[in-house]
Amino acid sequence: MNEFFAECDEILERFSGNLSHLERGAASFERLDELYRDMHTLKGSAQLFGLGQLGLLAHAVEASLDPVRKFQNLPGQPLLDALFESIKTADYLIQNLKSSVVTPAHYATPVISKLIEAACLQFASEFRLDHEIAALGELLTFKTALAPVTQVTAAPVAQVSVATASVVSIETPPAPKATVKAVAVLQHSSRSEDLAFLNLSQRLDVVTSELQDQVMRTRMQPIGNVLTKFQRVIRDLAKELDKRIDLTVQGKDTELDKTLLEAIKDPLTHIVRNSCDHGVETMQARLAAGKPETGHILISSFHEGGQVIVEISDDGRGMNREKLVQKAIERGIHTSESAERLTDNERLQLIFHPGFSTATQVSAVSGRGVGMDVVKTNIDRHA
């Protein structure tokens, strides 16, 4: 399953990045095509492994994007919000699979309903003629069929049944670590040319080889595979903090070994969260300081002296050196006398002490003093 998880992570990161570009008004029908292809791939992979909820969610995303491509009409904000929420839900399902955590039955149903409703509303308001609405075909059928989706349950042998509303219900046992039982998967679609039964017992070797070839094609991968996911992270944090924050990524094509890419995800996430929370000010504070109300975070990567450098900067208030020193004195890290002898760089290094935080309140974003400590620990481990 490792190859499957790697493919899912790559798809979700790329999908989120493309969505962020569309939300910022960077219209590109090539991006729409890539969004559609990614969900088609995720749907197929999920169905092959008998993952009912993930496959159904990917199918709903694919169906909602079909009229977007067909009518060459960019998604509106309600549909964009539903698509972002769908990706978060898909990521949750995948993380549960990785950790062998059982996901509640019908967990994905609310977001699927929201997604399909947003798509139907957008195109029903813009294309009022009956024949144009009818052209949505699968999309409208999918929404009607949403109610009778059944729970994925364990069974000795994988089975496929079609509900009265033509929604596929897959019953399957958990996939073994080393082998996958033979399973037949019905790909549901309103278009007859898409109907096909896939026999895993016959095609398993072929599919597994294709997945392995795609994942292991090269150990070196562009850092953009990791950095693009921060579009979604920053978007969510900005909403939570009631701020406006843009992200620019430079050097997306800089390549790193995949192991290192995985290792730097958490440290980079901590730094980006700190920039959003501690660095970039509120809109009111920025306007009062004569700055644009939208803050800006820049992540750049480049080669220098045989190394890859990753820099994260923001146009916020910067670090308060005096506050750092005062906190260090309060925690007994330094005395007043020793603190006076600290260089500017040594003052900045104080943030890497375990449990060190200048936040006055603990929130879901910061204040527990573990972020920068984790950053230093993880970076030192791979230095």
Secondary structure by P-SEA (a helix, b strand, c coil): caaaaaaaaaaaaaaaaaaaaaaaccccaaaaaaaaaaaaaaaaaaaaacaaaaaaaaaaaaaaaaaaaaacccccaaaaaaaaaaaaaaaaaaaaaaaccccccccaaaaaaaaaaaaaaaaaaccccaaaaaaaaaaaaaaaacccccccccccbbbbbbcccbbbbbbbcccccccccbbbbbbcccccccbbbbcccccaaaaaaaaaaaaaccccccccccccaaaaaaaaaaaaacbbbbbbbccccccccaaaaaaaaaaaaaaaaaaaccccccaaaaaaaccccbbbbbbbbbbcccbbbbbbbbccccccaaaaaaaaaaaccccaaaaaaccaaaaaacccccccccccccccccccccaaaaaaaaaaaac
